[in-house]
């Protein structure tokens, strides 16, 4: 007996259907989500925001090149496995150790259980590279 998994036409949407649309589609961890942009900011970007966007862009480009090289990918996979083991005990400490984010930089008003856990290898690499780029620019 064959297993058939029919794909609906909207299973693989990404982005908006038109430029004026407020509903945006995205896929996270294999699931497609729709969310509405309620009050988008239309003013000018601050210099700090422009710098953050530039840093993120550089980190994404570096991540792509790191994931294309087999030796670097193996290095990152090993590091990510170590991170996951450490994060199962204490996420904030694992972030401080493996990414370079100080444990105190997570919102102090929130409990430690809300510290950011990177669920994908790509997200972990981008966060690590972003932290390195930020520390080198300061």
C-alpha positions in Angstrom: 0.0 0.0 0.0 1.4 3.4 -1.0 1.4 6.3 1.4 0.1 9.5 -0.3 0.6 12.8 1.3 -1.2 15.4 -0.9 0.2 18.9 -1.0 -2.2 21.7 -0.8 -1.5 24.7 -2.9 -0.8 26.9 0.1 1.5 24.5 1.9 4.7 26.2 0.7 3.9 29.9 0.7 6.5 32.3 1.8 6.0 36.0 2.1 3.1 38.1 1.0 0.7 37.5 -1.8 0.8 41.1 -2.9 2.7 44.3 -1.9 -0.3 45.8 -0.1 -1.2 42.6 1.8 -0.9 42.6 5.6 -0.9 38.8 6.0 2.5 37.1 5.7 3.3 33.4 5.4 6.5 31.8 6.8 7.7 28.3 7.5 9.3 27.5 10.8 10.6 24.1 11.8 8.6 22.5 8.9 5.3 24.1 9.7 3.7 27.0 7.7 2.4 29.9 9.7 0.4 33.0 8.7 0.6 36.2 10.7 -0.7 39.6 10.3 1.4 42.8 10.3 -0.8 45.1 12.4 1.0 48.5 12.7 4.1 48.5 10.5 6.7 51.3 11.1 7.1 53.5 8.1 9.5 56.1 9.5 13.3 56.3 8.9 15.7 53.8 10.4 18.0 54.8 13.2 21.7 54.4 12.7 21.8 51.7 15.4 19.1 49.7 13.5 21.0 50.1 10.2 24.1 48.8 11.9 22.1 45.8 13.3 20.7 45.0 9.9 24.2 45.2 8.3 25.7 42.9 11.0 22.9 40.4 10.5 23.3 40.5 6.7 27.1 39.8 7.1 26.4 36.9 9.5 23.9 35.3 7.1 26.3 35.6 4.2 29.1 34.1 6.4 26.8 31.3 7.5 26.1 30.4 4.0 29.8 30.1 3.1 30.4 28.1 6.4 27.7 25.6 5.6 28.9 25.0 2.1 32.4 23.9 3.3 32.2 20.3 4.6 34.9 20.7 7.2 33.4 23.9 8.6 30.0 22.3 8.6 31.3 19.4 10.6 32.9 21.8 13.1 29.6 23.7 13.5 27.6 20.5 13.8 29.9 19.3 16.6 29.7 22.7 18.4 25.9 22.7 18.0 25.6 19.2 19.5 27.7 20.4 22.5 25.5 23.5 22.8 22.3 21.4 22.8 23.6 19.2 25.6 24.6 22.2 27.6 21.3 24.0 26.9 19.3 21.1 28.2 20.7 21.9 31.7 20.9 25.8 31.5 20.1 27.7 28.3 21.4 31.1 29.4 24.7 29.5 30.5 25.0 27.6 27.2 24.4 30.8 25.2 27.1 32.6 27.2 29.5 29.7 26.7 28.9 28.8 23.0 27.6 32.0 21.4 29.3 34.7 23.6 26.0 36.3 24.8 26.5 37.2 28.4 23.9 35.5 30.6 23.1 38.9 32.1 22.2 40.3 28.6 19.0 38.2 28.6 16.2 40.3 30.0 16.7 40.3 33.7 13.0 40.6 34.4 12.3 37.3 32.7 13.0 33.9 34.3 16.0 32.0 33.1 13.7 29.5 31.3 12.9 32.1 28.7 16.5 32.4 27.5 16.8 32.0 23.7 17.3 28.4 22.6 18.5 28.0 19.0 16.5 25.1 17.5 18.3 24.9 14.2 21.9 24.6 13.2 21.6 27.6 10.9 20.2 29.8 13.6 22.9 28.8 16.0 25.6 29.6 13.4 24.1 33.0 12.6 23.8 33.9 16.3 27.4 32.9 16.9 28.7 34.8 13.9 26.6 37.9 14.8 28.1 37.9 18.3 31.6 37.7 16.9 30.9 40.5 14.4 29.4 42.7 17.2 32.4 42.1 19.5 34.9 42.9 16.7 33.2 46.1 15.8 33.2 47.5 19.4 
